[in-house]
Amino acid sequence: MSAPELTSSSSAAPAVRRRERLLSGWGGTAPSRATVLEPRRPAQVADVLGAALAGEGPAGDGGLIARGAGRSYGDAAQNGGGLVLDTTALRGIGEVDRARLEVEVGAGTTLGELVRHLGGLHLGLPVLPGTRHVTVGGAIAADVHGKNHARDGSFGAHVAALTLCTPSGEVRELSPEPRGDHGAGAGADAGAELFWATVGGMGLTGVVLDATLRVRPLAGGRLSADIDRTDHLEGALEVMARAEGHRYSIAWLDLLAEGRDFGRAVVVRSNDVEAPGGRRFARLRGAEAAPLPSRPRLSIPAGFPGAALRPAAVRAFNALRWRSAPHRERERLVSVGEHFFPLDAVGRWNRLYGHGGLLQYQFAVSESDVVRAVLQRMRAAGLPMYLAVLKRLGPPSGGLLSFPLEGWTLAVDLPAGAPGLHDALDATDALVAEAGGRVYLAKDSRLRAESLAAMYPRLPRFLELRAQIDPHGVLRSDMGARLRLCGAHRR
């Protein structure tokens, strides 16, 4: 028998769909079962949160957490035994304010939908992560970053305002600057501080309903890329250090190559195509910019055998990829999809890792010497580092738990079942923390609470604000429980 539906307090509102689901992150690790509610209107979110605070409704004592497209690699959008709010129906794109270069969007809108819409207006988002399938609410909760963090910062730096439904069911309009906000007991800068707790706060301050995002003019739908192939890690670090003249920069590293070839790389540094009249724009006029594809070129079927993805096969693929890249090429025109979302060309590529799943270990440190040391530690442990990308980072945002810090970030994909994986990563956590670095929570599924405290110096203030905004522990997630971010208990 199907579970009864929870209805909104408004008799005119449709019922909120309810079902039981086994949820996991994109990595496919640590799944947990929860009751999933699918609100279609912001008022229904407030109703559910208010009922949870009162001890009514389906949340019980398990609390709840919001979930977008499920693209966080770990357990941030899971809540085993509790309630999960699927916010993907809270989508929609308002009119663009061309004078202010802003657009209001629903939290369930994906970045791909927004990019496609804005592209038709010759506009774009200042920051894009590595996949277009992230929702706006998820991008805010993780304070995602892109290939241009050193120039443009993280996603949160371009959020002009957001609407947050707090654990009490109260709806508050927040902005990054102290201006006061409506709501009982809100001080002159309470809204700004709660804004920066929400940006990067992994959904533990409330449910984002919508946001006003800054946009920027674009001349075309392609970018001009400079490509360099390096023979080793040192060469990649050297080229990346000279990326100041480019808005975007990223290096793909071959960490399965042996001997002196370890860390050989393909470095891509790029800029937007110049405005009309510029030489690069003239090259583009001969053909329209390629649109963002609506579907992937191919998809990995369910049940793909993870045994097919062995180090030897990946090593051969990496060698082919490295050799096929140009040694040096300048001003290659690339499409938006190819440049920003290369992995989206393969649908459900995470299935390549089989039922065991994958773990992406991403860390940020200020010095490149620490990147070298971490890689040597992982290499010595014999970890199969299948996919790795290196980026530069600029100054941190104001988010209390935001990931980026000025320096370097490396992301490495590993099979979750690799022998000795967790012990080896515990050791690298200590190395990263000792260097003043941190691990990215949006990619994490195994960090220890003690390591989190060492990596995020503003954690105590985040916990203070969480205790104020959610004193009864309504908001809960598997990640929050694992990292002791949900210390408050239900009354």
C-alpha positions in Angstrom: 0.0 0.0 0.0 1.4 3.4 -0.9 2.1 5.9 1.8 -0.5 8.7 2.2 0.3 12.1 0.8 1.0 15.1 2.9 -1.2 18.0 1.9 -0.5 21.7 2.2 -2.3 23.8 4.7 -3.8 25.7 1.8 -6.8 23.9 0.4 -6.1 25.2 -3.1 -2.6 23.8 -3.2 -2.0 20.4 -4.7 -0.9 17.5 -2.6 2.8 16.9 -2.0 4.0 13.7 -3.5 5.6 11.3 -1.0 7.6 8.2 -1.5 10.3 6.0 0.0 13.6 6.0 -1.8 17.2 4.7 -1.5 19.4 7.7 -2.1 23.1 8.1 -2.7 25.4 10.8 -4.1 26.9 10.9 -7.5 29.7 8.6 -6.2 27.2 5.9 -5.4 28.7 5.3 -1.9 27.0 5.1 1.5 23.4 4.9 0.3 20.6 5.4 2.8 16.8 5.2 2.7 14.5 8.2 3.4 11.0 9.5 2.9 11.2 11.9 -0.1 8.7 14.7 -0.4 8.4 16.6 -3.7 7.0 20.1 -3.0 5.9 22.1 -6.1 5.4 25.5 -4.4 7.5 27.4 -1.9 4.6 27.6 0.4 4.6 23.8 0.7 8.2 23.9 1.8 7.3 26.2 4.6 4.4 24.0 5.6 6.6 20.9 5.8 9.3 22.7 7.8 6.7 24.2 10.1 5.2 20.7 10.7 8.6 19.2 11.3 9.3 21.8 14.0 6.0 21.1 15.6 6.7 17.4 15.7 4.0 16.7 13.1 4.1 15.3 9.6 6.4 12.6 8.2 9.7 13.9 9.5 9.3 12.3 12.9 12.5 12.5 14.8 14.7 12.1 11.7 14.7 15.7 10.6 15.0 16.7 7.0 17.4 18.0 4.3 16.9 19.6 0.9 18.1 17.8 -2.3 18.5 19.1 -5.8 19.8 17.1 -8.7 21.8 14.7 -6.5 25.1 15.7 -8.0 27.0 16.1 -4.8 29.4 13.1 -4.8 28.9 12.1 -1.1 26.1 12.1 1.5 25.3 15.8 1.8 21.8 15.4 0.3 20.8 12.2 2.1 19.1 11.7 5.4 18.8 8.1 6.4 15.6 7.3 8.3 14.4 10.9 7.9 12.9 13.2 5.3 14.4 14.6 2.1 12.8 17.5 0.2 13.2 17.1 -3.5 13.4 20.7 -4.7 13.7 20.1 -8.4 10.1 21.3 -9.1 10.9 24.7 -7.6 12.2 25.8 -11.0 11.7 28.8 -13.3 13.6 31.7 -14.8 12.4 35.3 -14.5 13.0 38.2 -16.8 16.6 39.5 -17.0 17.1 43.0 -15.5 19.5 44.3 -18.2 20.3 47.5 -16.4 21.5 45.6 -13.3 22.5 42.4 -15.2 20.6 40.2 -12.8 18.1 37.4 -13.2 15.8 35.7 -10.6 15.6 31.9 -10.7 14.0 29.1 -8.8 16.3 27.0 -6.7 15.4 23.8 -8.6 16.5 25.3 -12.0 19.6 23.6 -13.3 22.6 25.6 -14.5 22.2 24.0 -17.9 18.7 25.3 -18.2 19.9 28.7 -17.2 22.9 28.7 -19.5 20.8 27.8 -22.5 18.2 30.5 -21.7 20.8 33.2 -21.1 22.8 32.2 -24.2 19.9 33.3 -26.4 20.2 36.7 -24.8 24.0 36.8 -25.3 24.5 36.6 -21.5 26.1 34.0 -19.3 26.8 33.1 -15.7 30.1 34.3 -14.2 30.9 31.0 -12.6 30.2 27.4 -13.9 31.3 24.1 -12.2 32.2 21.0 -14.1 28.6 19.9 -14.8 25.5 21.7 -15.9 23.2 19.4 -14.0 23.7 21.1 -10.7 20.7 23.1 -9.5 20.9 26.7 -8.4 20.1 25.7 -4.8 22.8 23.1 -4.9 25.3 25.5 -6.4 24.7 27.9 -3.5 24.7 25.2 -0.8 28.1 24.0 -2.1 29.4 27.4 -3.2 30.7 25.8 -6.3 33.6 27.1 -8.3 34.9 26.8 -11.8 38.0 27.1 -13.9 38.0 30.8 -13.3 38.1 31.0 -9.5 41.4 32.9 -9.5 39.7 35.7 -11.6 36.0 35.6 -10.7 35.7 33.8 -7.3 33.0 31.2 -6.5 29.3 31.0 -7.3 28.3 32.7 -4.0 30.2 35.8 -5.0 27.7 36.4 -7.8 24.5 35.8 -5.8 22.9 39.2 -5.3 20.1 37.9 -3.0 18.4 34.6 -2.0 15.2 33.5 -0.4 15.6 31.1 2.5 12.9 29.1 4.2 14.3 28.6 7.7 13.8 25.5 9.9 10.9 27.3 11.6 9.1 27.7 8.3 9.8 31.5 8.1 10.7 32.9 4.7 13.6 35.4 4.8 15.1 37.5 2.0 18.9 37.6 2.4 21.7 39.5 0.8 25.4 39.4 1.1 25.7 43.0 2.3 24.3 44.2 5.7 21.0 45.8 5.0 18.6 44.2 7.5 16.1 41.6 6.5 12.5 41.0 7.5 11.9 38.4 10.1 11.5 38.3 13.9 14.6 39.3 15.7 16.7 40.1 12.6 19.4 42.6 13.3 21.1 45.0 10.9 23.5 42.5 9.6 21.8 39.2 10.7 20.7 38.6 7.1 24.2 39.0 5.7 25.7 36.6 8.2 23.0 34.0 7.6 23.5 34.5 3.9 27.2 33.6 4.2 26.4 30.7 6.5 24.0 29.4 3.7 26.5 29.9 0.9 28.6 26.8 1.3 26.6 25.6 4.3 25.5 22.3 2.6 21.8 22.9 3.2 22.0 23.1 7.0 20.7 26.6 7.5 17.4 26.2 5.6 15.9 25.5 2.2 16.8 27.9 -0.6 13.7 28.7 -2.6 15.0 31.1 -5.2 17.9 33.5 -5.9 18.8 36.6 -7.8 22.0 35.9 -9.7 24.4 38.3 -11.5 24.9 37.7 -15.2 27.4 39.1 -17.6 27.4 39.9 -21.4 28.9 37.3 -23.8 30.0 37.9 -27.4 29.4 34.4 -28.5 28.9 30.8 -27.6 32.5 29.7 -27.8 35.9 30.3 -26.1 39.4 30.7 -27.4 41.7 28.1 -25.8 45.5 27.9 -25.5 46.6 24.2 -25.1 49.9 22.9 -23.8 51.0 19.3 -23.3 53.6 18.8 -20.6 55.8 15.8 -20.0 55.5 15.8 -16.2 53.9 17.4 -13.1 56.4 20.1 -12.8 55.7 21.3 -16.3 52.0 21.4 -15.6 52.5 23.5 -12.4 54.8 25.9 -14.3 52.3 26.5 -17.1 49.4 26.9 -14.7 51.4 29.4 -12.7 51.5 31.6 -15.8 47.8 31.6 -16.3 47.2 35.2 -15.2 46.4 36.4 -18.7 43.6 33.9 -19.1 40.2 33.9 -17.4 40.0 30.1 -17.2 42.7 27.5 -16.6 42.7 23.8 -15.9 45.1 20.9 -16.2 44.2 17.2 -16.7 46.9 15.1 -15.1 47.9 11.5 -15.9 48.6 10.0 -12.4 48.8 6.4 -13.7 51.8 7.2 -15.8 55.0 5.6 -14.4 58.5 6.9 -13.7 59.3 10.4 -15.0 56.0 10.6 -16.9 54.0 10.7 -13.6 51.8 13.7 -13.7 52.2 14.5 -17.3 49.4 16.8 -18.3 47.2 18.6 -20.8 46.8 22.3 -19.7 44.0 24.4 -21.2 44.0 28.1 -20.6 41.2 30.1 -22.2 39.3 33.3 -22.6 35.9 34.4 -23.8 35.7 35.3 -27.4 36.2 39.0 -27.8 33.4 41.5 -28.5 32.2 42.2 -32.1 35.0 43.8 -34.1 37.8 41.8 -32.5 39.8 39.4 -34.5 38.7 36.3 -32.6 35.0 37.3 -33.0 35.5 37.6 -36.7 36.7 34.0 -36.9 33.6 32.9 -35.2 31.1 34.7 -37.5 31.6 32.1 -40.2 29.6 29.6 -38.1 27.2 29.9 -35.3 28.4 28.9 -31.9 27.5 25.3 -31.1 24.4 25.1 -28.9 24.6 23.3 -25.5 23.6 19.7 -26.4 20.3 18.6 -24.9 21.4 15.0 -24.6 24.8 13.3 -24.0 26.5 11.6 -26.9 26.3 8.3 -25.2 25.1 6.9 -21.8 26.5 4.2 -19.6 23.8 1.5 -18.9 22.8 0.4 -15.5 24.7 -2.7 -14.2 27.9 -1.7 -16.0 30.6 -4.1 -14.6 33.0 -2.1 -12.5 35.6 -4.8 -13.2 35.9 -3.4 -16.7 37.5 -0.2 -15.3 40.9 -1.6 -14.3 44.2 0.4 -13.9 45.7 -1.1 -17.0 42.7 -0.1 -19.1 42.6 3.4 -17.7 46.4 3.7 -18.1 46.1 2.9 -21.8 43.2 5.4 -22.2 45.2 8.1 -20.4 48.2 7.5 -22.6 46.1 7.8 -25.7 44.4 11.0 -24.4 47.8 12.6 -23.6 49.4 11.7 -27.0 46.4 12.9 -29.0 46.6 16.4 -27.4 48.6 19.0 -29.3 52.0 19.8 -27.9 51.2 23.5 -28.3 48.2 25.1 -29.8 46.9 28.7 -29.6 43.4 30.2 -30.0 41.5 27.0 -30.6 37.8 27.8 -30.6 35.8 25.5 -28.3 32.1 25.3 -27.5 30.6 26.0 -24.1 29.7 22.4 -23.6 33.2 21.1 -24.6 34.9 23.7 -22.4 32.8 23.8 -19.2 31.1 20.4 -19.2 33.3 17.8 -20.9 32.1 14.9 -18.7 28.4 15.7 -19.4 29.0 14.3 -22.9 28.8 10.8 -21.3 25.5 10.2 -19.5 25.7 8.5 -16.1 29.5 8.2 -16.5 29.7 7.4 -12.7 28.4 3.9 -13.6 31.8 3.2 -15.1 32.9 2.5 -11.6 30.3 -0.3 -11.1 28.3 -1.1 -8.0 31.3 -0.2 -5.8 31.1 3.5 -6.8 33.7 6.1 -6.9 35.2 8.6 -4.4 36.5 12.0 -5.5 39.1 13.4 -3.2 39.4 17.1 -3.7 41.5 19.3 -1.6 42.8 22.9 -1.6 46.1 24.2 -0.4 48.0 27.4 -0.7 51.4 26.0 -1.9 52.1 23.8 -4.9 54.7 21.9 -2.7 51.8 20.4 -0.7 50.2 19.3 -4.0 53.4 17.4 -4.8 53.6 15.9 -1.3 49.9 14.7 -1.3 50.3 13.1 -4.7 53.5 11.3 -3.6 51.7 10.1 -0.5 48.8 8.7 -2.6 51.2 7.2 -5.1 53.2 5.5 -2.4 50.0 4.0 -1.1 49.3 2.5 -4.5 46.0 4.2 -5.0 44.6 3.9 -8.5 44.2 7.6 -9.4 42.0 7.3 -12.5 41.1 10.9 -13.3 42.7 14.1 -11.9 42.3 17.8 -12.6 44.3 20.7 -11.2 43.0 24.3 -10.9 44.2 27.6 -9.5 42.1 29.3 -6.8 41.8 32.9 -5.8 40.9 34.5 -2.4 38.1 32.8 -0.4 34.5 34.0 -0.4 32.7 35.0 2.7 31.1 31.6 3.1 31.7 30.2 6.6 32.2 26.7 5.2 33.1 27.6 1.6 35.8 25.4 0.2 38.2 27.6 -2.0 41.2 29.3 -0.6 43.9 31.1 -2.5 46.3 28.6 -4.1 45.7 25.3 -5.7 43.0 22.6 -5.8 43.4 19.0 -7.0 40.5 16.6 -7.6 41.2 12.9 -8.0 38.7 10.2 -8.9 39.3 6.8 -7.2 37.4 3.5 -7.1 35.6 3.5 -3.7 36.6 -0.2 -3.1 40.4 0.3 -3.7 42.4 -1.5 -1.0 43.7 0.7 1.8 41.8 3.7 0.4 40.4 5.2 3.6 43.6 4.8 5.6 45.6 6.4 2.9 43.2 9.3 2.6 43.1 9.8 6.4 46.9 10.3 6.1 46.5 12.8 3.3 43.8 14.6 5.3 46.4 15.2 8.0 48.9 16.5 5.5 46.4 18.9 4.0 45.2 20.1 7.4 48.7 20.7 8.7 49.4 22.9 5.6 46.3 25.0 6.3 44.3 23.3 3.5 40.9 21.7 3.4 38.8 19.0 1.7 35.8 19.9 -0.4 32.5 18.9 1.4 30.5 18.7 -1.8 32.7 15.9 -3.0 33.2 14.2 0.4 31.8 11.0 1.8 34.4 9.9 4.4 36.1 12.8 6.1 36.3 12.6 9.9 34.8 15.3 12.2 38.1 16.0 13.8 39.7 16.7 10.4 36.9 19.0 9.5 37.5 21.2 12.6 41.2 21.5 11.7 40.5 22.5 8.1 37.7 25.0 8.5 38.6 27.7 11.0 35.2 29.4 10.8 33.4 26.2 11.8 32.7 27.4 15.4 30.8 30.5 14.1 28.8 28.3 11.7 27.8 26.0 14.5 26.8 29.0 16.6 24.6 30.4 13.8 23.1 26.9 13.2 22.2 26.6 16.9 20.4 30.0 16.6 18.6 29.3 13.4 17.8 25.6 14.1 17.8 25.1 17.9 15.7 22.0 17.7 17.7 20.2 15.0 15.1 20.1 12.3 17.7 20.2 9.5 19.8 17.0 9.4 21.7 15.0 6.8 24.0 12.0 6.7 27.0 14.3 6.1 25.9 16.5 9.0 25.6 13.6 11.3 28.9 12.1 10.2 30.8 15.4 10.7 28.9 16.4 13.8 27.4 19.5 12.2 23.9 18.6 13.5 24.7 18.7 17.1 21.3 20.0 18.2 18.6 17.4 19.0 14.9 17.4 18.3 12.9 18.5 21.3 
